[in-house]
């Protein structure tokens, strides 16, 4: 059997080394902020600010309990109907009113955590949030959660992006964002 | 030991993660390419963190010393 000579391979530009490419443009980071507890809010804020400091584009999708964190601190009751209002009364929204998932002890746990943080010069979630916003971290509220809890734009802190849905989040993952679910 | 002039100093002594890195990232924005930034920190994790930051952001670390529990990093703006 004779093989026909294969056409010469087209000259291919040498592909840039993956390492060099990664150095040129780090992966974008997508944090799905789902939980509303103090310690998880802290983790979200530390990673978001550090990601921005490392030169990455950081986006934070705010959904379910995670969205409650981004209601203005001074808001006490949110929502339109009785059940939505009850939900906000049972768990006060706002970044300064987070509870611990364990050892909350009617606020004793968070009080001690905040005391320790001050003692060891650890920035509070609220301080880190302000830094994150100043560094260009993008916060994207979940439209469905906004609707379900009856939250309005004016209930939320300033500087949040337009509300989006799960498709936006998935599309960012498909584009290669490094995803984090907190 | 470099004899070049330091353009700016970030005093992050006493600060915990992630503030030394965050303050460094904010400060280096104000420099022009080639200028040197000096960072002082007491966070023991900062040795590895600053090496990682320099690698990730491409701003090379030109000097690194420790004296009396104070870490000193000199970074060059890329």
Interface residues (C-beta under 8 A of the other chain):
Chain A: X23 X24 X26 X46 X49 X50 X52 X53 X54 X55 X120 X121 X122 X123 X128 X131 X135
Chain B: X14 X15 X16 X17 X18 X19 X21 X22 X24 X25 X26 X52 X53 X55 X56 X57 X58
